[in-house]
Amino acid sequence: MLLGGYRPLESQRVYSRSVNRRKKKERKEKEEKEAPSETTANAAADADAMDVESQLPTPIEKKKSRKRKHSEVDEPEATNLKPDEKVEKKKKKRDAEQFVVEEGVHISPLMPKASDPLPAYIHSNSGSALPPSDSEVKAFLQKHTVTITTPDDVPPVAPVVAFDQLDIPDGLRNAFVYFKEPSPIQACTWPPALEGRDIVGIAETGSGKTLAFGIPALSRLIRSPPKPQKYSTVSVLVVAPTRELAIQTHETLSALGKPFSIASVAVFGGVPKDPQIKMLKNASKGKDGMVTRIVVGTPGRILDLKQEGACDLSGVDYLVLDEADRMLDKGFENDIRNIISSTKPMSERQTMMFSATWPEAVRRLASSFQRNPVRVTVGSDDLTANSRVEQILEVFDDARSKDQRLLATLRSLSHKKTAKAGSTGSRILVFALYKKEASRVEQMLQRQGYAVCALHGDMSQNARMEMLESFKSGNTNLMVATDVAARGLDIPNVSAVINYTFPLTIEDYIHRIGRTGRGGKNGKSITFFTGDNHERSLAGEFAKVLREGGFDYEALKKFPMTIKKKEHSVYGAFYRDDIPASAGLFITDLKPDEKVEKKKKKRDAEQFVVEEGVHISPLMPKALPPSDSEVKAFLQKHNVTITTPDDVPPVAPVVAFDQLNIPDGLRDAFVYFKEPSPIQACTWPPALEGRDIVGIAETGSGKTLAFGIPALSRLIRSPPKPQKYSTVSVLVVAPTRELAIQTHETLSALGKPFSIASVAVFGGVPKDPQIKMLKNASKGKDGMVTRIVVGTPGRILDLKQEGACDLSGVDYLVLDEADRMLDKGFENDIRNIISSTKPMSERQTMMFSATWPEAVRRLASSFQRNPVRVTVGSDDLTANSRVEQILEVFDDARSKDQRLLATLRSLSHKKTAKAGSTGSRILVFALYKKEASRVEQMLQRQGYAVCALHGDMSQNARMEMLESFKSGNTNLMVATDVAARGLDIPNVSAVINYTFPLTIEDYIHRIGRTGRGGKNGKSITFFTGDNHERSLAGEFAKVLREGGFDYEALKKFPMTIKKKEHSVYGAFYRDDIPASAGPKKIVF
């Protein structure tokens, strides 16, 4: 129910110092009456006088109070909680004399004396610490726009409007030293959280969420001593989307926990694990006897350490998900669920979830692992600008005048060019759009004499942390940053934000200006707006934000004021609710038939010639280059476009395998194919000549062999370097662990006859086996040497930074599914990886993508030398022409089950499959996990041997189900869109869309699971027009019409088509910014 009126409950633990003082006085008077003496009157008078006197500040306290008030504006925020030494001594003395003992831990009395070494406003005796009245609660909620939603069985929540209303261990009060009152999110979450209730907190960044969950966490730990050492001592787990936010949270909790010997460990990627593991295992206690009871980390590293046995989460009974919307946006849902399943059961665990927004995806996540949570919303469920930030607009006719205007703005803000070390003065943050622009602006400001630092994605993690520390400490008070810093940067005293260039989305603008006006302070943002490029299309949304804040937007009216409708303000139109970003991909092993193997081995012994000790096949006479007319016919037949640089001769496609001059052992890859696929035919010739390649083609078009054959051919002809150097010279970077596994298995099978080993490196599994192979620590009986690394960006960087993966010898680089890697925000990681390989002039680079958007073009232009570009089909995403598309429209969705059974019968689908069967398989797509499970159970009741694949399954379970389906042990699978892109399973004869997906792009990816490898396929789609389907009818009809399939039944629905900026990424794709802003948000 929503909080309306409020009646305080006696059961609630909300106390007042003044109330306790009154009770203490009454008890004393009662004792004096029961045992009267001749000095009673004088004693009572003395007691009254002392009580009044104790409420008055001493001369020293007055001096301290004036000093504190004078310096209050410039005091740093309570991220570095280090009380004064004298104060500490007084507190320790008081601990020994006055504190009561509860389970062996010192707990402060409910009524600390007025002489406590805390600010005067914490010890107010005005009576403000009484439970707030109905009118006070209503006024507080209205003032801060707070809505509190409680379950029916939970009494209304009384906000804590003063710190001294909290019954918490006294040492925790140090966190409040520099704050006058709790922030709204703290005031409303502390009461239910301290009672042990689950919480959902919806509030903007910088609203004090860390203390909102940190105070209840520490209070809980202090009152419950750690378990014996044979059990894990970790009972509090905080999961954050980025390493920087994890560091910030860890530092705050560490400072709060130190007086109680409670240690926190931050675990995140990009740094060595050993120090983290040492703390987690409590291998050696420090002199102060610290015990690790809190873990703060990013999902990937938490899972890594858990699976290695270094991080036992079984004792976690207090779980926090911070910035939940961002973690879902980054595709961490599956990892989060995996982590949660490793903690205590829901009934024994308190769970706190904080988010800047409250979309449907976050709601579903909360409902699945929280018990009747109290939901506190500060402001709106949607993303809104910080009301404490003054927004100033400046429109430019000429962008070249922005530099001079920036200098003038800095002068008008009275910004000092230099800063004293350790200065607590104000700081200014300047946002640029691209890294090059940030560097240029930084250099311009340096020439003008400013002490300025920069922060952007080209910098290493250490360099970024160094710059942030310099800015945070006040050594520099001016920073130029890209949107890598837009969300989560929590730096004290940022007085102003200057948007030198407007960001790519209005959401990024709101996050940018949210870097100022934090911690209850006011801030200012100045935005330079030219209307060039992307800015013009955002003018309407920008004007709306300014208008809602009451700021001047008249100058924007010369631009179009239209506002593009979005499905969600953070995720964009194509956010995936139930799918981890690492959605599963798989491929068949290349294992030639045994009879074929024997024949080839016999031929190897008789016919092959030797070149550098390796068998090379001769060119066969029939393998003459194709004529011009044959080339033209081939290109037209397969709709292929080949773009070559001016100095490169036209490419002649390889229309037959025997036209290739490659080591003969590699021909095993062609055993089951009649001819090269179009992407292979057109990329092999220039690739084998050593040219850089850009390949644009749909998934399942044979791209792995398109880059794999030239890679192996190159390795076979160039023996490995001496062991003192890295033997790795081929690197393949893929967006997901499943695609990495698929590629690794293919290249391993091809390289094995030549003693060339491949190593797959990706997160979610232990590193040691990967490291062992990378270092060639022990050679196998066959003398295999690791020369190929296939992996995901994060794990590659982890191993590189740990010194386990030396990329300096890589001269053949492949980026597979480049568009998807950019979509997932890996651009910065990719550039970091590329910079560790050989220079561009000494490196061959292959890039493959399903589409060719501007972002991918820019990436290619920055690290490739005059590449040959091969486009099969369109630059945009189109349906596989070999797939027959059948539409079935339903008036009643309840009839779909019976229709599914009838469809399976019409396809002559056998209910059971023989182990190892190579027969056809059918893939049924459901929209949500629950629906997939229900359909699977329905089919099982009908006697079908069916397996399921969805995001709730562990990685091992998913691989097991895929292997069963791939091997033919089961020939029917029900899956969510976790399988929509990249699943490469042989003989999928048909795809059935039980429920239409959320986007037309997902539909195209779904039906692309059949009709692969040059074969034909069939898709049957059940369409009801319910919910989201109705709005997609127009786009669906367009796809069917373009393919020449019947779409008449769709005409009863609206045929409008929503315009999108890009067919894959939607309207809000970030070109230059990793989605973290990489997984790398910058926070303290």
Secondary structure, DSSP 8 states (H G I E B T S, - for coil): -B--S----TTS----HHHHHHHHHHHHHHHHHHS--TTHHHHHHHHHHHHHHHTS--HHHHHHHHHHHHHTTT---TTS----HHHHHHHHHHHHHH-EEETTEEE--SS--TTSSS-GGGG--SSTTS---HHHHHHHHHHTTEEEE--TTS-------SGGG----GGGGGGGTT-SS--HHHHHHHHHHHTT--EEEE--TTSSHHHHHHHHHHHHHHHS----TTS----EEEE-SSHHHHHHHHHHHHHHHGGGTEEEEEE-TTS-SHHHHHHHTT-S--TT--EEEEEEE-HHHHHHHHHTTS---TT--EEEE-SHHHHHHTT-HHHHHHHHHTSS-GGG-EEEEEES---HHHHHHHHHH-SS-EEEEES-SS----TTEEEEEEE-S-GGGHHHHHHHHHHHTT--SS--TT--S-EEEEE-SSHHHHHHHHHHHHHTT--EEEE-TTS-HHHHHHHHHHHHHTS--EEEE-GGGTTT---TTEEEEEESS--SSHHHHHHHHTTSS-TT--EEEEEEE---TTHHHHHHHHHHHHHHHT---GGGGGS-------S-TTT-TT--SS--TT---B-------HHHHHHHHHHHHHH-EEETTEEE----TT-----HHHHHHHHHHTTEEEE--TTS-------SGGG---BGGGGGGGTT-SS--HHHHHHHHHHHTT--EEEE--TTSSHHHHHHHHHHHHHHHS----TTS----EEEE-SSHHHHHHHHHHHHHHHGGGTEEEEEE-TTS-SHHHHHHHTT-S--TT--EEEEEEE-HHHHHHHHHTTS---TT--EEEE-SHHHHHHTT-HHHHHHHHHTSS-GGG-EEEEEES---HHHHHHHHHH-SS-EEEEES-SS----TTEEEEEEE-S-GGGHHHHHHHHHHHTT--SS--TT--S-EEEEE-SSHHHHHHHHHHHHHTT--EEEE-TTS-HHHHHHHHHHHHHTS--EEEE-GGGTTTB--TTEEEEEESS--SSHHHHHHHHTTSS-TT--EEEEEEE---TTHHHHHHHHHHHHHHHT---GGGGGS-------S-TTT-TT--SSS-TTSSS-----
